[in-house]
Amino acid sequence: MAVNSHPVAVTDATFGQEVEQHRGLTIVDFWATWCGPCHMVAPILDQLAGEYQGKLKVVKLDVDANQTTAMRFNVRSIPSILFFKDGRHVDTLVGAYPKPVFEQKIQQHLS
């Protein structure tokens, strides 16, 4: 499966295939259109998707449209950024962070 250079939208229906069956590191951005901090995080994740192309997959899940997956991973605040390694949930960041925080987490889970 090709690793995209920009975030891919996933849904309750495609989450299993796109995230849980993906080998390697996947970052899932749980967001909503009305969430201000989500819009602050989005360009950072766009940049990281490009910079780590081939090493990292970045996907976005709209919590309003996909509540089943959000509830499954106990997402109560957004933005929630969940890190999956080989389909397993390994880490979470809740809130808007500067790019170096994301880079540090990525390095930690890529090693």
HELIX and SHEET records of a PDB file:
HELIX    1   1 PHE A   15  PHE A   15  1                                   1    
HELIX    2   2 GLY A   16  GLU A   20  3                                   5    
HELIX    3   3 GLY A   36  GLU A   51  1                                  16    
HELIX    4   4 GLN A   67  ARG A   72  1                                   6    
HELIX    5   5 LYS A   99  LEU A  110  1                                  12    
SHEET    1   A 5 VAL A   8  VAL A  10  0                                        
SHEET    2   A 5 LEU A  56  ASP A  62  1                                        
SHEET    3   A 5 LEU A  25  TRP A  31  1                                        
SHEET    4   A 5 SER A  80  LYS A  85 -1                                        
SHEET    5   A 5 ARG A  88  VAL A  94 -1                                        
END                                                                             
